[in-house]
Amino acid sequence: MNELPQQLVNGLLLGSMYGLVAIGYTMVYGIVQLINFAHGEIFMTGAFGALTVYAYILPDGTSMWVALPLMLIGAIVVAVTVAVGAERFAYRPLRTAPRLAPLITAIGLSLALQQAVWAWYPEAKSARTFPTIPGGPFTIGNVTIQTGDIFLVVAAPLSMAFLAYFVMRTRTGRGMQATAQDPDTAKLMGVNTDRIIVIAFALGAAFAAVGGVAYGLKYGQIDFKMGFLLGLKAFTAAVLGGIGNIYGAMLGGLVLGVAEALSTAYIADIPGMDKFGSQSWADVWAFILLILVLLFRPQGLLGERVADRA
């Protein structure tokens, strides 16, 4: 029990990263009802964008405190560029097609982005070292926070606060809500739905890029396959919280992260369950949690916010 506060913090930090990526899934699905399975690769390209700025643009010996904001900008620029390009050339032509067509396209785009990064970075065949923040770790009572997690502690709440303000208080945010509810009526009322959809993709990509930088800082390395499993978990978090609900996406991520941390820490202590508490089983417990929640609350923890367009 002495480890419980530490495991809860570990879970909340991991869940915050899931939540940042899950926001992109839920925003896009809420507006165009598209499951963008390439979003995990948007997260990955953001991380490699940050690494590119650090390794190839900034002078050697640049302080990490100076480099980090520039790396974050680079990550966002790369991720947003890829996401907007995908929307314009891959998804927009299929907007009126049967739902299976954009789904298959998203899977193909995911594989294409993986291979593109693999080809662009010869070193990406194995994990690439990611720069870390110097100093630390920091201890508060029984809880230790690594320096790589400090960025996540600051970035996740700020990102969520910005998104809440943007969606609820700005004209574009209200346009996003109207488009999600009824795109045809929104268009008749003067809302440029194409522009709104592009903004949704761009915002989701920006948050995924923040998550990509947080991943690199937390684990100290990135690779071209990192977006696949994390993308699946982020999508799980979006469904867990309630697909189309941006607050549910973050809540689902937090619940999923805490469940993973606690299962890894404590299930192995149960007699006869030692092999089920390994890190490899943490992924399994995450999906078991999703199944259990959907059995008793199919709409997710906070409920879906997707209009019926049948």
VEXDREN-537753 format. One record per residue (C-alpha): residue number from 1; residue in one letter; x, y, z. Coordinates in pm, 1 decimal. Example, Ala and Ser with C-alpha at 12.3 -4.5 7.8 and 13.67 -1.06 7.14 Angstrom:
2
+-----+------+----------+----------+----------+
!  nr ! rest !        x !        y !        z !
+-----+------+----------+----------+----------+
!   1 !    A !   1230.0 !   -450.0 !    780.0 !
!   2 !    S !   1367.0 !   -106.0 !    714.0 !
+-----+------+----------+----------+----------+
//
This chain:
310
+-----+------+----------+----------+----------+
!  nr ! rest !        x !        y !        z !
+-----+------+----------+----------+----------+
!   1 !    M !      0.0 !      0.0 !      0.0 !
!   2 !    N !    296.6 !    231.7 !     43.8 !
!   3 !    E !    339.0 !    217.6 !   -333.0 !
!   4 !    L !    -22.6 !    314.7 !   -407.0 !
!   5 !    P !     34.0 !    693.3 !   -433.7 !
!   6 !    Q !    328.7 !    633.7 !   -668.7 !
!   7 !    Q !    128.2 !    394.1 !   -885.4 !
!   8 !    L !   -165.0 !    634.5 !   -902.4 !
!   9 !    V !     65.8 !    914.9 !  -1015.2 !
!  10 !    N !    227.3 !    684.0 !  -1271.3 !
!  11 !    G !   -116.7 !    592.7 !  -1400.3 !
!  12 !    L !   -235.4 !    952.8 !  -1419.2 !
!  13 !    L !     75.9 !   1054.4 !  -1612.2 !
!  14 !    L !     39.9 !    765.6 !  -1855.2 !
!  15 !    G !   -331.5 !    834.3 !  -1886.3 !
!  16 !    S !   -268.8 !   1201.0 !  -1962.5 !
!  17 !    M !    -61.1 !   1095.7 !  -2262.7 !
!  18 !    Y !   -335.2 !    859.3 !  -2377.8 !
!  19 !    G !   -588.7 !   1137.1 !  -2333.0 !
!  20 !    L !   -394.1 !   1385.4 !  -2545.6 !
!  21 !    V !   -395.9 !   1140.4 !  -2836.1 !
!  22 !    A !   -754.7 !   1027.9 !  -2771.6 !
!  23 !    I !   -880.4 !   1385.2 !  -2815.7 !
!  24 !    G !   -789.1 !   1367.2 !  -3185.1 !
!  25 !    Y !   -983.6 !   1044.7 !  -3232.7 !
!  26 !    T !  -1293.9 !   1175.2 !  -3060.9 !
!  27 !    M !  -1294.9 !   1517.9 !  -3230.3 !
!  28 !    V !  -1268.8 !   1373.1 !  -3580.7 !
!  29 !    Y !  -1525.8 !   1102.4 !  -3512.2 !
!  30 !    G !  -1762.8 !   1349.5 !  -3351.2 !
!  31 !    I !  -1762.0 !   1573.1 !  -3660.3 !
!  32 !    V !  -1724.8 !   1339.6 !  -3961.8 !
!  33 !    Q !  -1787.2 !   1000.4 !  -3794.9 !
!  34 !    L !  -1452.4 !    871.7 !  -3920.0 !
!  35 !    I !  -1231.6 !    640.6 !  -3715.2 !
!  36 !    N !   -893.1 !    779.1 !  -3812.2 !
!  37 !    F !   -671.1 !    480.1 !  -3743.1 !
!  38 !    A !   -376.0 !    675.2 !  -3883.7 !
!  39 !    H !   -393.0 !    910.6 !  -3584.0 !
!  40 !    G !   -140.6 !    699.6 !  -3392.5 !
!  41 !    E !    105.7 !    764.3 !  -3673.3 !
!  42 !    I !     31.2 !   1138.4 !  -3651.8 !
!  43 !    F !    147.4 !   1107.1 !  -3289.9 !
!  44 !    M !    461.3 !    927.0 !  -3412.6 !
!  45 !    T !    542.3 !   1183.7 !  -3684.7 !
!  46 !    G !    511.1 !   1460.5 !  -3426.6 !
!  47 !    A !    773.7 !   1291.9 !  -3210.8 !
!  48 !    F !   1007.7 !   1255.3 !  -3508.4 !
!  49 !    G !    942.3 !   1618.6 !  -3603.5 !
!  50 !    A !   1064.9 !   1724.9 !  -3260.8 !
!  51 !    L !   1370.5 !   1499.6 !  -3293.1 !
!  52 !    T !   1447.6 !   1646.0 !  -3636.7 !
!  53 !    V !   1452.0 !   1997.5 !  -3494.2 !
!  54 !    Y !   1687.3 !   1892.5 !  -3214.0 !
!  55 !    A !   1921.8 !   1672.0 !  -3417.2 !
!  56 !    Y !   1942.4 !   1851.5 !  -3751.3 !
!  57 !    I !   1836.9 !   2215.6 !  -3707.0 !
!  58 !    L !   1952.0 !   2334.8 !  -3365.0 !
!  59 !    P !   2326.5 !   2385.0 !  -3305.0 !
!  60 !    D !   2509.7 !   2122.1 !  -3102.3 !
!  61 !    G !   2512.7 !   2195.7 !  -2732.4 !
!  62 !    T !   2182.3 !   2387.5 !  -2730.9 !
!  63 !    S !   2031.1 !   2390.6 !  -2382.9 !
!  64 !    M !   1731.8 !   2160.3 !  -2352.5 !
!  65 !    W !   1533.0 !   2443.9 !  -2193.9 !
!  66 !    V !   1588.6 !   2647.8 !  -2510.9 !
!  67 !    A !   1542.4 !   2351.4 !  -2743.1 !
!  68 !    L !   1219.1 !   2217.3 !  -2592.6 !
!  69 !    P !    984.3 !   2498.2 !  -2709.3 !
!  70 !    L !   1137.0 !   2482.6 !  -3058.0 !
!  71 !    M !   1103.8 !   2102.9 !  -3060.8 !
!  72 !    L !    739.6 !   2136.7 !  -2961.1 !
!  73 !    I !    675.8 !   2382.9 !  -3244.1 !
!  74 !    G !    849.0 !   2148.4 !  -3489.3 !
!  75 !    A !    642.1 !   1854.3 !  -3368.1 !
!  76 !    I !    315.7 !   2045.3 !  -3405.8 !
!  77 !    V !    407.2 !   2176.2 !  -3752.6 !
!  78 !    V !    493.8 !   1828.5 !  -3881.9 !
!  79 !    A !    192.0 !   1656.7 !  -3724.4 !
!  80 !    V !    -55.4 !   1921.5 !  -3838.3 !
!  81 !    T !     88.3 !   1920.8 !  -4191.8 !
!  82 !    V !     53.0 !   1542.8 !  -4217.1 !
!  83 !    A !   -299.0 !   1544.2 !  -4068.6 !
!  84 !    V !   -428.9 !   1826.3 !  -4289.6 !
!  85 !    G !   -273.4 !   1662.5 !  -4595.5 !
!  86 !    A !   -439.4 !   1332.5 !  -4504.9 !
!  87 !    E !   -777.2 !   1502.9 !  -4466.1 !
!  88 !    R !   -747.8 !   1686.7 !  -4796.9 !
!  89 !    F !   -614.5 !   1410.2 !  -5019.8 !
!  90 !    A !   -715.1 !   1084.1 !  -4847.7 !
!  91 !    Y !  -1037.3 !   1143.3 !  -4653.5 !
!  92 !    R !  -1221.5 !   1432.0 !  -4818.2 !
!  93 !    P !  -1273.3 !   1252.9 !  -5152.4 !
!  94 !    L !  -1429.4 !    961.9 !  -4958.2 !
!  95 !    R !  -1664.1 !   1167.6 !  -4743.0 !
!  96 !    T !  -1975.0 !   1038.9 !  -4923.7 !
!  97 !    A !  -1838.2 !    687.8 !  -4978.6 !
!  98 !    P !  -1948.6 !    384.8 !  -4773.9 !
!  99 !    R !  -1794.0 !    387.9 !  -4427.2 !
! 100 !    L !  -1569.8 !     92.0 !  -4501.0 !
! 101 !    A !  -1376.0 !    287.8 !  -4766.7 !
! 102 !    P !  -1232.5 !    561.4 !  -4538.6 !
! 103 !    L !  -1166.0 !    300.5 !  -4270.2 !
! 104 !    I !   -951.6 !     93.9 !  -4507.8 !
! 105 !    T !   -787.3 !    414.4 !  -4630.0 !
! 106 !    A !   -697.6 !    508.4 !  -4271.5 !
! 107 !    I !   -533.6 !    170.5 !  -4212.8 !
! 108 !    G !   -339.1 !    201.4 !  -4537.8 !
! 109 !    L !   -232.0 !    555.2 !  -4451.3 !
! 110 !    S !   -112.5 !    431.8 !  -4112.4 !
! 111 !    L !    114.4 !    173.6 !  -4275.5 !
! 112 !    A !    233.2 !    425.4 !  -4536.2 !
! 113 !    L !    334.5 !    678.2 !  -4269.3 !
! 114 !    Q !    525.8 !    412.4 !  -4078.2 !
! 115 !    Q !    720.3 !    316.4 !  -4386.9 !
! 116 !    A !    778.6 !    679.9 !  -4484.8 !
! 117 !    V !    943.1 !    754.1 !  -4148.9 !
! 118 !    W !   1136.9 !    427.6 !  -4168.0 !
! 119 !    A !   1271.3 !    530.4 !  -4510.4 !
! 120 !    W !   1339.2 !    892.7 !  -4413.5 !
! 121 !    Y !   1527.9 !    796.2 !  -4097.2 !
! 122 !    P !   1763.6 !    504.8 !  -4171.8 !
! 123 !    E !   1834.6 !    490.6 !  -3799.2 !
! 124 !    A !   1463.1 !    445.3 !  -3729.2 !
! 125 !    K !   1496.0 !     72.4 !  -3794.3 !
! 126 !    S !   1575.6 !     62.3 !  -3424.3 !
! 127 !    A !   1470.8 !    299.1 !  -3148.1 !
! 128 !    R !   1614.3 !    650.6 !  -3173.3 !
! 129 !    T !   1744.1 !    822.4 !  -2862.0 !
! 130 !    F !   1530.7 !   1123.0 !  -2767.8 !
! 131 !    P !   1680.5 !   1415.1 !  -2572.2 !
! 132 !    T !   1571.4 !   1440.6 !  -2211.1 !
! 133 !    I !   1530.5 !   1723.7 !  -1963.3 !
! 134 !    P !   1829.1 !   1750.6 !  -1726.9 !
! 135 !    G !   1793.3 !   1736.8 !  -1350.8 !
! 136 !    G !   1562.4 !   1551.8 !  -1113.6 !
! 137 !    P !   1398.2 !   1328.3 !  -1024.2 !
! 138 !    F !   1172.2 !   1518.2 !   -784.7 !
! 139 !    T !   1030.6 !   1359.8 !   -471.2 !
! 140 !    I !    714.9 !   1475.2 !   -292.1 !
! 141 !    G !    637.6 !   1255.0 !      6.0 !
! 142 !    N !    621.3 !    897.2 !   -121.9 !
! 143 !    V !    584.2 !   1007.3 !   -484.3 !
! 144 !    T !    874.6 !   1045.1 !   -726.5 !
! 145 !    I !    830.4 !   1231.0 !  -1055.1 !
! 146 !    Q !   1092.2 !   1189.6 !  -1324.9 !
! 147 !    T !   1212.5 !   1494.7 !  -1513.4 !
! 148 !    G !   1063.4 !   1359.1 !  -1835.2 !
! 149 !    D !    719.2 !   1365.8 !  -1674.8 !
! 150 !    I !    739.6 !   1733.1 !  -1577.1 !
! 151 !    F !    652.8 !   1835.0 !  -1933.3 !
! 152 !    L !    344.4 !   1612.0 !  -1925.5 !
! 153 !    V !    234.7 !   1749.7 !  -1586.7 !
! 154 !    V !    232.4 !   2100.8 !  -1734.4 !
! 155 !    A !    125.9 !   2030.1 !  -2093.2 !
! 156 !    A !   -176.4 !   1805.7 !  -2037.5 !
! 157 !    P !   -380.4 !   2042.6 !  -1813.9 !
! 158 !    L !   -288.6 !   2344.6 !  -2028.6 !
! 159 !    S !   -389.5 !   2162.2 !  -2346.9 !
! 160 !    M !   -721.4 !   2055.8 !  -2197.3 !
! 161 !    A !   -794.8 !   2406.3 !  -2068.0 !
! 162 !    F !   -716.0 !   2556.3 !  -2408.1 !
! 163 !    L !   -939.9 !   2305.7 !  -2585.0 !
! 164 !    A !  -1229.3 !   2366.8 !  -2345.5 !
! 165 !    Y !  -1201.7 !   2741.6 !  -2398.2 !
! 166 !    F !  -1168.4 !   2706.6 !  -2775.1 !
! 167 !    V !  -1470.5 !   2479.2 !  -2815.4 !
! 168 !    M !  -1700.6 !   2659.8 !  -2573.0 !
! 169 !    R !  -1601.6 !   3025.5 !  -2613.1 !
! 170 !    T !  -1489.3 !   3087.8 !  -2970.5 !
! 171 !    R !  -1689.5 !   3125.9 !  -3289.3 !
! 172 !    T !  -1495.9 !   2844.5 !  -3455.2 !
! 173 !    G !  -1556.9 !   2619.1 !  -3157.0 !
! 174 !    R !  -1930.6 !   2679.4 !  -3176.5 !
! 175 !    G !  -1908.1 !   2606.1 !  -3548.9 !
! 176 !    M !  -1747.1 !   2272.4 !  -3461.8 !
! 177 !    Q !  -2033.4 !   2189.6 !  -3227.1 !
! 178 !    A !  -2289.4 !   2280.8 !  -3491.8 !
! 179 !    T !  -2112.7 !   2073.7 !  -3757.9 !
! 180 !    A !  -2093.9 !   1775.5 !  -3523.8 !
! 181 !    Q !  -2467.0 !   1799.5 !  -3454.3 !
! 182 !    D !  -2591.1 !   1853.2 !  -3810.5 !
! 183 !    P !  -2341.4 !   1940.5 !  -4087.6 !
! 184 !    D !  -2608.2 !   2010.3 !  -4352.1 !
! 185 !    T !  -2796.5 !   2257.8 !  -4133.9 !
! 186 !    A !  -2468.6 !   2413.6 !  -4019.4 !
! 187 !    K !  -2373.6 !   2469.6 !  -4383.9 !
! 188 !    L !  -2711.6 !   2635.6 !  -4451.8 !
! 189 !    M !  -2648.6 !   2866.8 !  -4155.4 !
! 190 !    G !  -2321.0 !   2985.3 !  -4309.8 !
! 191 !    V !  -2072.5 !   2756.0 !  -4137.2 !
! 192 !    N !  -1784.9 !   2653.4 !  -4363.9 !
! 193 !    T !  -1793.3 !   2283.7 !  -4275.9 !
! 194 !    D !  -1484.0 !   2199.1 !  -4483.7 !
! 195 !    R !  -1284.4 !   2453.6 !  -4284.0 !
! 196 !    I !  -1425.7 !   2320.9 !  -3956.4 !
! 197 !    I !  -1325.9 !   1964.2 !  -4043.2 !
! 198 !    V !   -972.3 !   2075.1 !  -4132.4 !
! 199 !    I !   -946.2 !   2259.7 !  -3799.3 !
! 200 !    A !  -1062.8 !   1946.8 !  -3615.2 !
! 201 !    F !   -790.9 !   1740.7 !  -3783.0 !
! 202 !    A !   -532.3 !   2011.2 !  -3710.5 !
! 203 !    L !   -626.9 !   2046.0 !  -3343.4 !
! 204 !    G !   -622.5 !   1669.9 !  -3292.8 !
! 205 !    A !   -281.7 !   1651.0 !  -3460.0 !
! 206 !    A !   -144.2 !   1931.4 !  -3241.7 !
! 207 !    F !   -247.3 !   1749.4 !  -2923.4 !
! 208 !    A !   -104.2 !   1424.6 !  -3060.4 !
! 209 !    A !    224.8 !   1607.5 !  -3128.0 !
! 210 !    V !    232.7 !   1726.5 !  -2766.6 !
! 211 !    G !    176.4 !   1364.4 !  -2664.2 !
! 212 !    G !    457.6 !   1252.7 !  -2895.6 !
! 213 !    V !    704.4 !   1493.1 !  -2736.1 !
! 214 !    A !    586.8 !   1381.4 !  -2391.4 !
! 215 !    Y !    643.7 !   1016.9 !  -2490.4 !
! 216 !    G !    999.2 !   1087.9 !  -2604.5 !
! 217 !    L !   1082.1 !   1282.3 !  -2288.5 !
! 218 !    K !    927.1 !   1014.8 !  -2067.6 !
! 219 !    Y !   1089.3 !    706.1 !  -2221.3 !
! 220 !    G !   1401.9 !    860.1 !  -2376.0 !
! 221 !    Q !   1353.7 !    693.6 !  -2714.4 !
! 222 !    I !   1112.8 !    677.6 !  -3008.3 !
! 223 !    D !   1067.4 !    447.6 !  -3307.2 !
! 224 !    F !    856.3 !    432.3 !  -3621.8 !
! 225 !    K !    618.3 !    167.8 !  -3476.7 !
! 226 !    M !    543.6 !    354.7 !  -3154.7 !
! 227 !    G !    213.1 !    496.1 !  -3277.9 !
! 228 !    F !     39.1 !    165.5 !  -3349.4 !
! 229 !    L !    -21.0 !     27.3 !  -3000.1 !
! 230 !    L !    -45.8 !    366.9 !  -2834.5 !
! 231 !    G !   -295.4 !    471.4 !  -3100.9 !
! 232 !    L !   -509.3 !    166.0 !  -3024.6 !
! 233 !    K !   -499.3 !    247.9 !  -2654.5 !
! 234 !    A !   -588.9 !    611.5 !  -2723.2 !
! 235 !    F !   -884.6 !    498.7 !  -2933.4 !
! 236 !    T !   -980.2 !    266.6 !  -2647.2 !
! 237 !    A !   -967.0 !    566.3 !  -2413.1 !
! 238 !    A !  -1191.8 !    767.0 !  -2647.0 !
! 239 !    V !  -1449.8 !    486.4 !  -2655.1 !
! 240 !    L !  -1414.3 !    432.1 !  -2280.9 !
! 241 !    G !  -1491.4 !    795.7 !  -2203.6 !
! 242 !    G !  -1763.9 !    829.5 !  -2466.7 !
! 243 !    I !  -1682.3 !    871.2 !  -2833.7 !
! 244 !    G !  -1732.9 !   1229.4 !  -2953.7 !
! 245 !    N !  -1694.2 !   1366.4 !  -2600.3 !
! 246 !    I !  -1366.4 !   1557.1 !  -2562.4 !
! 247 !    Y !  -1383.9 !   1554.6 !  -2182.8 !
! 248 !    G !  -1464.6 !   1184.8 !  -2194.3 !
! 249 !    A !  -1152.6 !   1125.1 !  -2404.6 !
! 250 !    M !   -928.0 !   1268.1 !  -2134.5 !
! 251 !    L !  -1120.3 !   1091.2 !  -1857.0 !
! 252 !    G !  -1100.5 !    763.1 !  -2048.2 !
! 253 !    G !   -725.8 !    810.4 !  -2088.1 !
! 254 !    L !   -679.7 !    872.4 !  -1716.7 !
! 255 !    V !   -888.8 !    569.2 !  -1620.1 !
! 256 !    L !   -700.7 !    351.6 !  -1867.5 !
! 257 !    G !   -361.2 !    473.8 !  -1745.3 !
! 258 !    V !   -445.4 !    414.5 !  -1379.3 !
! 259 !    A !   -583.9 !     68.1 !  -1459.9 !
! 260 !    E !   -262.8 !    -24.0 !  -1641.5 !
! 261 !    A !    -39.1 !    102.5 !  -1362.5 !
! 262 !    L !   -235.7 !    -74.2 !  -1087.4 !
! 263 !    S !   -266.4 !   -401.9 !  -1278.3 !
! 264 !    T !    107.7 !   -410.4 !  -1343.6 !
! 265 !    A !    188.3 !   -331.0 !   -980.9 !
! 266 !    Y !    -59.6 !   -546.7 !   -790.9 !
! 267 !    I !   -199.3 !   -836.2 !   -994.0 !
! 268 !    A !    136.0 !  -1019.9 !   -974.7 !
! 269 !    D !    102.3 !  -1018.2 !   -592.8 !
! 270 !    I !   -216.1 !  -1225.6 !   -607.3 !
! 271 !    P !   -137.0 !  -1595.7 !   -549.9 !
! 272 !    G !   -136.3 !  -1783.0 !   -879.2 !
! 273 !    M !   -156.7 !  -1460.8 !  -1084.1 !
! 274 !    D !    212.4 !  -1371.5 !  -1101.2 !
! 275 !    K !    239.9 !  -1418.0 !  -1479.3 !
! 276 !    F !    -64.5 !  -1193.6 !  -1536.9 !
! 277 !    G !     98.7 !   -890.6 !  -1377.0 !
! 278 !    S !    377.7 !   -841.2 !  -1627.9 !
! 279 !    Q !    404.6 !   -534.0 !  -1849.8 !
! 280 !    S !    294.4 !   -735.9 !  -2153.3 !
! 281 !    W !    -29.8 !   -818.0 !  -1974.3 !
! 282 !    A !    -95.3 !   -451.1 !  -1900.3 !
! 283 !    D !   -218.3 !   -412.4 !  -2259.2 !
! 284 !    V !   -455.5 !   -704.6 !  -2213.0 !
! 285 !    W !   -602.9 !   -563.0 !  -1891.9 !
! 286 !    A !   -661.4 !   -230.9 !  -2067.2 !
! 287 !    F !   -887.1 !   -395.0 !  -2325.1 !
! 288 !    I !  -1056.5 !   -611.5 !  -2062.8 !
! 289 !    L !  -1145.8 !   -289.3 !  -1880.1 !
! 290 !    L !  -1295.1 !   -149.6 !  -2201.6 !
! 291 !    I !  -1507.8 !   -461.3 !  -2250.5 !
! 292 !    L !  -1636.2 !   -448.2 !  -1893.0 !
! 293 !    V !  -1727.8 !    -79.5 !  -1914.7 !
! 294 !    L !  -1905.4 !   -122.8 !  -2249.0 !
! 295 !    L !  -2101.5 !   -420.8 !  -2116.5 !
! 296 !    F !  -2256.1 !   -210.4 !  -1842.0 !
! 297 !    R !  -2240.7 !    137.0 !  -2001.9 !
! 298 !    P !  -2219.8 !    108.6 !  -2383.1 !
! 299 !    Q !  -2219.6 !    485.5 !  -2432.1 !
! 300 !    G !  -1898.6 !    525.9 !  -2230.5 !
! 301 !    L !  -1832.0 !    689.6 !  -1896.1 !
! 302 !    L !  -1953.8 !   1038.4 !  -1989.8 !
! 303 !    G !  -2178.2 !    934.9 !  -2278.2 !
! 304 !    E !  -2146.7 !    976.7 !  -2652.6 !
! 305 !    R !  -2184.8 !   1313.3 !  -2821.3 !
! 306 !    V !  -2247.8 !   1201.1 !  -3175.5 !
! 307 !    A !  -2558.3 !   1307.8 !  -3365.5 !
! 308 !    D !  -2774.5 !   1044.7 !  -3530.6 !
! 309 !    R !  -2748.7 !   1116.4 !  -3904.1 !
! 310 !    A !  -2929.9 !    809.2 !  -4027.3 !
+-----+------+----------+----------+----------+
//
